[in-house]
Amino acid sequence: MRAVQRRFVPVIFIMVFVSILDRTNIGVAGLTMRADLDLSAAIFGLGATLFTLGYCLFEIPSNMALAKVGPRGWLTRIMVSWGLATMATA
């Protein structure tokens, strides 16, 4: 069990930290983006809600793929594809 903790806890910590940074970025970006794009608070909230709904919608197929591929491969795929999507928006 200690070997598992030494290998996975740091990786999971980094993933949670990056996830929190990403969610925080949406709120910080909203401060200037709303004014630049002339968005109301309701429209910005709708966009954030659609983002969350998409996340929930794809959670079940993601867990099914996780069972077939395995945690190591699936978490790697998630991190790489999310990083690519984030870089593409820059």
N, C-alpha and C positions, 0 to 999 in steps of 0.2 A: 504494500500500500504506500510506503514511503517513496518508492521509485516512481509510482504513478503520480504522487503529489509533486515530486521534484520536476517531473517532465511536463505535466499538464497545467498546474496552477499558474506558473508564469505566463504561459501562452494564453490561458483563459483571462488572466488579469489584463494582458495587453489588448486582447480583443474587446473586453468590456470597456476599457479606457478609451479606445478608438471609437467605439459605439457611442459613448457618452459625449465625446468631442464632436462627433458627427451630428448628434441631436442638438447639441448646444449651438452648432454652426447655423442651423436652420433659424433659430430664434435671433441670433446676432445678425444674420444676413437680412432678416425681415425688417430690421430697424431702418436700413437705408434702401433696401429693395422696394419696400412699399412706397416710399416717396419717389424714387426714381421711375418706377413703372406705373405710378398713380393707381395703386391697388388699395382697396379699402381693407379694413381689418377682417371683415367677413370673407372676402375673396381669398386673402392670405390664409385664413383659418381653414377655408374649404380646400385649398391646395395641400396644407399640412394634413388634413383629414384624409384626403385621397391617397396621400403617401402612406399613411398608417393603414388604410383599408387594403391597399395593394400588398403591403407587408403581411397582413393577416391572411389575405386570400392565397398567397403563395406559400404559407407556412406548412400546410398539409402536404402538398407535393414535395416540398423540400425535405420533410421528415421521412417521406416514403423513399426518396432517393438516398437519404442518409442511411437507411436500413440496408439498401443494396450496395452502396459504394463503400461505406465505412466512415467513421468519424474523421480519420486523418485526411483522406482524400476529399471528403465533402467540405470540411472546414477550410482546407487549402483552396478549394475552388471558390468558396464564398468570399474569402479574403481577397483573392486575386481579382475576381470579377468585380467586386465592390470597389477595389482600388482603381481598376481600369475605368469604371463608370465615374468615379470621383475625379480622376484625372481628365476625363473627356469633358466634364463640365467646367473645368478651369479654362 
